[in-house]
Amino acid sequence: MSYDRTVRVDTDFDTTVAAVRDALAEQGFGVLTEIDVTATLKKKLDQDIEDYLILGACNPRLAHRALESDRDIGLLLPCNVVVRRDGDRTVVQALDPGTMVTLTGLPAMEPVASEATRRLDAALAALTSRD
């Protein structure tokens, strides 16, 4: 089972991160958390990896609807969006919201996941149109 929605762009890492933030905001998502995996692994383990950032994105209206259906869904929130370098390209990945339906088995989660998917796909598509 695929659990990601992925695009690859030819823009540099910092430009892509800024574009991801803008594209998410256009779709009603705010970034609640940010994990600089590159800096963390360097600091804690003295290991070097490519630019790798995890953004915790949340659309409050969708999060509320999901939590009304299943309080345990908070385990899957916020929606992680990864921006990372892969050679000379930048990869942007989001957790597929359909995973919420698959894992919970709750039909009430389907419309929430469907709207979240539509919005995330629009944000990802906006990145490739800027490329």
NORVENJO-V664483 format. One record per residue. N is the residue number from 1. RES is the residue in three letters. PHI is phi in whole degrees, -180 to 180 (999 if undefined). PSI is psi in degrees with one decimal (* if undefined). Layout:
BEGIN
n={N | N}
res={RES | RES}
phi={PHI | PHI}
psi={PSI | PSI}
END
This chain:
BEGIN
n={1 | 2 | 3 | 4 | 5 | 6 | 7 | 8 | 9 | 10 | 11 | 12 | 13 | 14 | 15 | 16 | 17 | 18 | 19 | 20 | 21 | 22 | 23 | 24 | 25 | 26 | 27 | 28 | 29 | 30 | 31 | 32 | 33 | 34 | 35 | 36 | 37 | 38 | 39 | 40 | 41 | 42 | 43 | 44 | 45 | 46 | 47 | 48 | 49 | 50 | 51 | 52 | 53 | 54 | 55 | 56 | 57 | 58 | 59 | 60 | 61 | 62 | 63 | 64 | 65 | 66 | 67 | 68 | 69 | 70 | 71 | 72 | 73 | 74 | 75 | 76 | 77 | 78 | 79 | 80 | 81 | 82 | 83 | 84 | 85 | 86 | 87 | 88 | 89 | 90 | 91 | 92 | 93 | 94 | 95 | 96 | 97 | 98 | 99 | 100 | 101 | 102 | 103 | 104 | 105 | 106 | 107 | 108 | 109 | 110 | 111 | 112 | 113 | 114 | 115 | 116 | 117 | 118 | 119 | 120 | 121 | 122 | 123 | 124 | 125 | 126 | 127 | 128 | 129 | 130 | 131}
res={MET | SER | TYR | ASP | ARG | THR | VAL | ARG | VAL | ASP | THR | ASP | PHE | ASP | THR | THR | VAL | ALA | ALA | VAL | ARG | ASP | ALA | LEU | ALA | GLU | GLN | GLY | PHE | GLY | VAL | LEU | THR | GLU | ILE | ASP | VAL | THR | ALA | THR | LEU | LYS | LYS | LYS | LEU | ASP | GLN | ASP | ILE | GLU | ASP | TYR | LEU | ILE | LEU | GLY | ALA | CYS | ASN | PRO | ARG | LEU | ALA | HIS | ARG | ALA | LEU | GLU | SER | ASP | ARG | ASP | ILE | GLY | LEU | LEU | LEU | PRO | CYS | ASN | VAL | VAL | VAL | ARG | ARG | ASP | GLY | ASP | ARG | THR | VAL | VAL | GLN | ALA | LEU | ASP | PRO | GLY | THR | MET | VAL | THR | LEU | THR | GLY | LEU | PRO | ALA | MET | GLU | PRO | VAL | ALA | SER | GLU | ALA | THR | ARG | ARG | LEU | ASP | ALA | ALA | LEU | ALA | ALA | LEU | THR | SER | ARG | ASP}
phi={999 | -79 | -123 | -131 | -125 | -131 | -132 | -122 | -128 | -96 | -85 | -69 | -59 | -63 | -63 | -66 | -58 | -63 | -67 | -63 | -58 | -64 | -65 | -65 | -60 | -61 | -102 | 87 | -100 | -106 | -97 | -89 | -136 | -145 | -120 | -87 | -63 | -58 | -67 | -65 | -67 | -67 | -68 | -85 | -123 | 54 | -111 | -102 | -134 | -61 | -54 | -151 | -129 | -112 | -106 | -91 | -95 | -141 | -104 | -54 | -63 | -70 | -61 | -62 | -61 | -64 | -67 | -66 | -82 | -159 | -62 | -73 | -64 | -56 | -63 | -105 | -110 | -72 | -76 | -76 | -123 | -104 | -121 | -149 | -82 | -140 | 68 | -96 | -119 | -116 | -105 | -122 | -130 | -127 | -64 | -68 | -59 | -60 | -60 | -61 | -69 | -60 | -73 | -88 | 70 | -94 | -58 | -64 | -82 | -59 | -66 | -66 | -64 | -64 | -68 | -61 | -62 | -59 | -70 | -66 | -62 | -65 | -64 | -66 | -63 | -63 | -67 | -75 | -77 | -85 | -66}
psi={127.9 | 135.8 | 15.7 | 160.8 | 120.2 | 140.2 | 154.5 | 134.5 | 160.5 | 7.1 | 158.5 | 167.3 | -53.8 | -40.7 | -41.1 | -43.0 | -45.2 | -41.6 | -37.4 | -46.3 | -45.5 | -45.2 | -39.3 | -44.2 | -39.8 | -25.0 | 12.5 | 12.8 | 135.4 | 155.5 | 112.3 | -33.2 | 156.5 | 125.0 | 114.9 | 92.5 | -38.3 | -51.6 | -38.3 | -46.1 | -33.1 | -47.1 | -45.0 | -33.2 | -1.6 | 39.8 | 138.8 | 129.2 | 169.9 | 166.1 | 126.4 | 115.8 | 135.6 | 121.7 | 128.5 | 99.8 | 141.4 | 132.3 | 106.7 | -40.7 | -44.0 | -39.3 | -42.4 | -45.6 | -42.4 | -43.7 | -31.0 | -30.6 | -33.9 | 109.3 | -26.9 | -11.4 | -16.6 | -21.8 | -23.4 | 4.5 | 152.2 | 175.4 | 118.8 | 132.8 | 122.6 | 134.4 | 123.6 | 152.6 | 142.3 | 92.2 | -126.3 | 11.3 | 166.5 | 132.7 | 135.9 | 125.4 | 141.1 | 145.0 | 131.4 | 118.1 | -22.5 | -20.0 | -33.1 | -40.6 | -45.6 | -46.2 | -36.9 | -30.2 | 14.5 | 117.2 | -30.5 | -20.0 | -17.9 | -48.6 | -32.7 | -48.2 | -37.6 | -44.7 | -41.3 | -41.0 | -45.6 | -44.0 | -42.8 | -40.7 | -38.3 | -40.3 | -44.4 | -40.2 | -35.6 | -31.9 | -40.8 | -25.4 | -20.3 | -20.0 | *}
END
